[in-house]
Amino acid sequence: MFQAIPAKKGDSILALMTEYKNDPRTEKMDLGIGVYRDDTGNTPIMQAVLEAQTLLHNSEPTKAYQGLIGDAEFNEVIAKLLLQGTDALNRCAALHTPGASGALRNLGDLIYATKPDATVWISNPSYVNHRPIMEKAGLKVAEYPYLNPETKLVDEQAMLAKLAELGENDVVLLHGCCHNPSGADISIDTWQSIAELANKTGFLPFVDIAYHGLGDGLVEDLKGLHTIVNQVEEVLISTSCSKNFGLYRERTGAAIVVTNTQQQAINSRALMCELARGSYSMPPSHGAGVVKTILNDEALTATWKQELTQMTQRVQGLRNALVAEFQAKTQSNRYDYFAQHKGMFSLTGFSDAMLEKLKQDYGIYIVQGGRINVAGLKQAEIPQLISAILACEGL
């Protein structure tokens, strides 16, 4: 039965991570895998998470199943975190999922169940898992223009021109903030234009906001999403607690459906539960328990927000330091885009040959396409990184 299965190439990011671990050099940099690290190179457990875990340990009464919707309290607090202050909070329903990838797949299944001929439009470039998740849900996938390869910023005019051509059979998958892999975010004016186009042509906005709080802050990062949900009746949202709560291995996320009435949203979630039953059935509980414990406790919420702000400030400080060092060594502004990007990543567009030389000669590991995990840098590594990049330019 299984003899006909060919050997698989495997995930390139995970393969790069293995190469890095097996590299015996002491001076090496892992700028590939997308996790936040502090200036010692560790991915720490947040203090708010540690305290919430202690509370859970002392109070959790059972390990029984939570049901298909997962943790109902988590669903409520995560919806409030994202939609508080909008009328969409009164016409939505959230479903606890195994990470944002679980949310993406569940919402993809929902699209297929209700409109199987729909085309999901993703940005060029987009998160590496967007296309395979949607295709494995049975949906057609196409790309809209996004990143200008010269400026490393969003080509908003080209993006909007393509979206204007879409219609009722189309779903537009948008990055809520901190675009992965580019780091380049669209402006609020463009979010407004997208809302207007959605109402005019009928396409369905689908906002993936996996890095909430790591761009300009918890409130600022929601401006685009709020622009959409305040003006468009139907919106899909996927979110993750991996990055802003540091719960990577707990696989904690949510899928949210915004419709024109609360009852319709609840009906949609009921269908999502049926779809979940046919795949992962029920999500893991621990991460959701941690998040709801934090968000239901004023002191823990304050601690969490302070820690998240410190993380965001560290990443922005690294971005500014990169630009300053590049300018000092080149007397040019060609790398200024690092300070304009948001979140953990920046897409450099470095060639495969250049990436190979950086890896072989300097022990610097960057994923194919040149996406640098800025949040994985140490401050002291910046001069070494820039010297290596400049030495390899032109390959």
N, C-alpha and C positions, 0 to 999 in steps of 0.2 A: 504493500500500500504506500509506503513512504520512500521507496527506492527511487522514484522518479523526481523527488524534490531536489533541485539543484542547490549547490552551495551558494549561500547568500553573502553579499559583500559586507553587510552589517551597517550599523549606525556610525557615520563618520565621526561624530562628536564623541561618542563613547569610545571608539577606537583610538581617537587622539588622546583621550584621558588615560587609556591604558598605556599608550606609548610614553606619555609624560611620567606616569608612575614608575615605569621600567627604566627610565633614563637615569643613569647613576650620577650625573653631574649635580653638584650642590647648587650652582648658580643657574637656575632654570626658572621659567615663568609659565604658569598655566593660565593663559588668557582665553581659553576655549569654553570650558563648561560654564554654563550660565548660573553661577551662584554668587551671592555677595560674600566678600571676605573683609575682615578688618585689616589693620595695618601690620598684623603679625602673620597674616595669611590664613587665619582660621575663619570658619563660618560659625560664629557663636550662637548659642541659644539665647534669645532675648530674655532679659530679666523678668519682663511681664509674663512671658511664657513659662518660665521656671516657677513663678509664684502661682500662676493659674494651674499648673500641673499639680502642685502641692495641694491646692484647694480641691481639685478633682479627686486626687488620691484619697483624701480624707472624707469626701462626701458622696462619691459615686455609689449608688445603691445596687447596681446590677450591671451585668454584661449581656443582657438579653438584646435581641434584635430591636432596632428602632423603627423599622418599617421602611417602605419604599421611598418615602420622602426624606428619609434620613432624620437628622436632628431638627425638629420643628422650631425650636428656639434659635438655633443657628440660622435657619432660613430667614427668620424674622429680623435678626440683628444685622445680617449681611445685606438684606434688602434695604434696611434703614441706612446702613453705612454708605451705600451707593446712591440711594434715591431720596434721602431726606431733603425736604425743601422743594420737591417737585410733585406735581399732581399724579405722576406715574406711580408713586408709592401706594396710591389708593386703587390702582388698577393693574397690579402685578401679582405674580406668584413665583416663589423661589423654590428650587429643588437642590438639596445637598447632594454633591457629586464627588467621585474620586478625582480630585484635582480639577484644574481648568480643562485638561484634556478630556476628562470624563464629561464635563459640561459641554464642550465643543461637540463631542460625539453624540450626546443625548439630543442636543439641539439640531444637529445634522439629521439624526433619525426622525426628529419631529418634522423638520422641513420635508423629508422624503415621504413621511406618512401622510402629509397634507397636500403636498405639491411635488410629486415625484419627478416632474419634468423641469424643476427649477434649476437654474444655474447659479452657483455660488461664486461671486467675484472676490478674489483676494488681491492684495497689493503686490506689485512687483518691485522689490522682493517682499516676501512675507515670512512669518514664523514657519520653520521647516515642517511642522506637523499639521499646518492648516490644510494643505492640499490632500495628503493621504487620509486624514480623518474624514474629510468631506467626501472623498471618492469612495472610501470604504463604506460610507453610509449610503452609497448608490447615486450620489449627486454628480452632476457635471460641474467642473471647475474651470474658470477662466481668470485672466489677470487684467487689472486696470493699471495704467501708468502711475508710478509713485515717485521713486527716487531719481533725481537728476544725477547721473554718474560723475559729472564734472564738479558741480557745486556741493554734492553730498547732502543737499536739502530737497524738500518735497517739490516736485513739479506740479503745483496745485492747479495750474491752468489745464495741463494735459489730463490730470486726474478728473477734474470736473467735466471736461469735454467728453470723456468716455462715459462717465456716470449719467450724463444727460441723454445718452443713447439707450439707456436701459429701461425696462418696463416691469409689469406686474409679475412676470415669471422669473425675476432676478432677485437675488439676495446679495447685499454688499457687506462683506466682512471688513470691519474697520478696527484699528488698534486704538483703544480709548486714550492711551498715553504711552510714552516711552516705547516707541515703535521697535519691535524686534523683527529683523536684526539691525536696522539702520540707525536707530536713535533719533531719527528726524521725525518730528511731529507736525501735524497740520495745524494751521492757525484757527482761531475761533471764527473768523470770517468764513473760512472754508467749511467748518462744521455747520455754520448757518446756511451756507449754500447747499450743503448735502441734505439738510432737513427740508429745505424748499424743494429740491429736486425729488426727494422721496415722496413728498405730497403731490408733486406735479405729475411724475411719471409712474409712481406706484411701486417702486422697488422697496424691498424690506431691509432696513438697516439691522446689522448684526454686529454688536460692539463687544470685542474681546478686550477686557481691561485687567490684564494679569499683573501689572506693575503699579497699581494704584498707590500713590504716596511717594514713589521713588523718583518722580520728575520734579514738579514744582511744589509738591505738598498735597496733603489729603483733599483739601478744598479745591485748589487750583486744578488738580488733575481730573476733576469731575466736570469741568466746564463744558467740554465737548459732549460728553454723554448727556449732561443735563440739557444742552441745546437741542439734542435730538429728541429725548423723551418728552420734553415740554411741548413739542410741536408735532410729533408723529404718533399716530394712534398705536401702531404695532411695531415693537422693537424686541429683538433678542439680545440677551447679555450673557456673557460667560465671564467668570471672575475666579481668581486664585488667591489663596492665602499662603502660598509657598514663599513668595518674596517679601511681602510687607509684614508678615508675621514670622518669617524664617522657618516655616513648617514644611520644608521641601519633602522630607520622607514620609510625612503624614498624609499626603495626597488629599488636601482639603480644598474644595472649590464649590461653586454653585452655578446653576443655570437659572436664569430669570427670564420670564416671559412677561412683557408689557403689552396689554391689549386695550380695547376701548372700554371694557367693564371688568370689575373684579371677578364676577362669575365666569366670564369668558377665560380669564387668566387661570382660574382654578380648574376649569374644564381642560385647559391646555396642559396644566401640570398633571392632571389625572392621566392623560394620554402619555405624557413623559414618564410617569411611573410604570405604565404598562411596557413601554419601550425599555426602561431600565430593568424590569423583571426578566426580559429576554436576553440581557447581557450581564452586567455586574450585579444585578438584583438590588443590593443595598450598599451604601457607601461606608467606609470605616469611620468610627465615631470619635476617636481620640482628638484629632486636630480640631474638629468642629466644637468639641467640648471645651478645648482651650480657648478658641476664639470667642465663643459666647460668654465664657467666664470673664474674659478680659473686657469685652464690650458691655457687659452688664454691671461692671464694677468701676465706679468713677476713678478711684485711685489707680487701678490697673490700666484703665484707658489712658490716663494721664502719663503713666510710665511708658506705655507702649508708644504713644504719640511722640514723646521726647526721644525715645530710642530711634524711632523711624526717622525723625528729623535729623538726628545725628548721622544716621546712615546716608541720608540724602545729601547732607552737607559734605560728608566725606567724599562721595562720588563727584559732586560738583567741584570740590576742591582739587581732586585729581584731574578733572577735565581742564580746569584753568591752569594747573601746573603743566600739563602736557602742552598746551598752547604756548605758554610762556617759554618753555624749554625749546620747543620747535622754533619759535621766533628768534630766540637768542642764538640758535645754532645755524639758522638758514637765512635770517633777515627777510623772511617772506611770510605771507599769511595763508599759504596753501593748506595748512592743517588747522586753521581757525575753527573749522566745523566741529572739532571736538568739544569746544565750549558752547556751541549752539545746540548740540544734541542733548537729549534728555534720557535719563534712566541708566541702565547698566551697560548698554551696548553702543558701539559705533561701528558702522560698516565702512571699511577703508577701500575696498575694491582691490587690495593687493593681489597680484598674480599668483598662480600656483607655484611658479618657479621661485618667486620671492618668499612665499610662505615656507617652502621647503628649505631654502637657504637659512631663513631665520631659525627654523627648527634644528637643522643639522649643525650650523656653525655657532649659534648663539643660545640654543636651548630654549627658544621662545616658541610656545605652542599656540597657534591661532587657527581657528576653523577655516575650512575652505570658503572662499569668497571674501575673506579678510575681516570677519566680524571680530572685533576686540571686546572682551569683557572688561571694560574699564573698572568695574566694581571688584575685579580680582587682582588689581594692581596694589603694590605697596608704594608708598611715597618715595622711598629710597631707590626703587627700581626704575623710576622715570628717566633719569639720564642714560642709563644702560639701554633701556628700550629704544629711546629716540636715536641714540648713536647707532644701534643695530639697524633700525629702519632706514636711516639715511645712508648707511653703508650698503644696503641692499637695494636701494631705489634704482629703478630702470630695468630690473629683471623681468 
